[in-house]
């Protein structure tokens, strides 16, 4: 949400050392969908992102908003299975975009009333060194547990989600 907030940044507002208010390509596309049908909000957000040069491929929304979107589409729903890896997959809805297709997925952790549309190849997990590594700043990679037959190994991550084209992504608010 920090990369694609629901309000445009104000002048002088600092985000990772950058004043994003000087150029709209440095922040998201936004649609105020209050009072509009949910399927129209999704289409409007797609149109704005495509107009700015983006090629959105995923749309994420709360499970309850996804239910409303699925109901609104009725018999026009095209279900798709999105595989994250060999053991995990998600069932979503595939819709036509101005520049291809978009997979609409429910996400229980997405705030209800917000729809995020993203171009996945503009996002990555940035890190100095390995993303997850053994914390051995004292030179010890493991510690013996004094009252048990075992050892402790501490892992940590000093990483940040980054976006190299925030203007190719968007957010919409719905009622």
Residue, then its C-alpha position, 0 to 999 in steps of 0.5 A: x500500500x505504500x507504493x500504491x496508496x489511495x491518495x496522491x502524494x503531496x508536495x515535499x512528501x518523502x518516500x525513500x528519498x524521492x518526492x513523488x508529487x513531481x511526476x505521476x509515473x512515480x505513484x499509482x493510478x487511482x479510481x474512486x469507485x464509490x457508487x459504481x458497480x464493481x465490474x465497472x471499477x475493475x474495467x476503469x482501473x484497467x483502462x487507466x493503467x493501460x493508458x499510462x503504458x502498463x500491462x496489468x496481469x493480476x487483480x487482488x481484492x478481499x474475499x468478500x469483494x471477490x464474491x461480489x465481483x463473481x456475482x456481478x459477472x454471473x454466467x460470464x465468469x471464466x475460472x482459472x487456476x493460478x499455480x504458485x508452485x508445485x503444491x500451491x494454487x489459487x482459483x481466480x477469475x480471468x477477465x479480458x484486459x485492453x492488453x491481454x488477460x488479468x487474473x482476479x484473485x481473492x486475498x483474505x489479507x487485502x483490505x475490504x473495499x480496496x482493489x489492487x491491480x498490478x503488473x507483476x514484473x514491476x515488483x521484486x523483493x530487494x535485499x542486500x545479499x541473500x534475502x534470507x540468511x543465517x544471522x551469525x554476526x558474532x561468528x557463531x552459526x548455531x548455539x547449543x541449548x544448555x538444557x536440551x539435546x538441541x541447537x538454535x539457528x537464527x535466520x533473518x531477512x533484511x529485505x524490502x518489496x520494491x516496484x520499478x514502475x509504480x505508475x503501471x499499477x493501481x488501486x481502486x476504492x469501492x463502497 
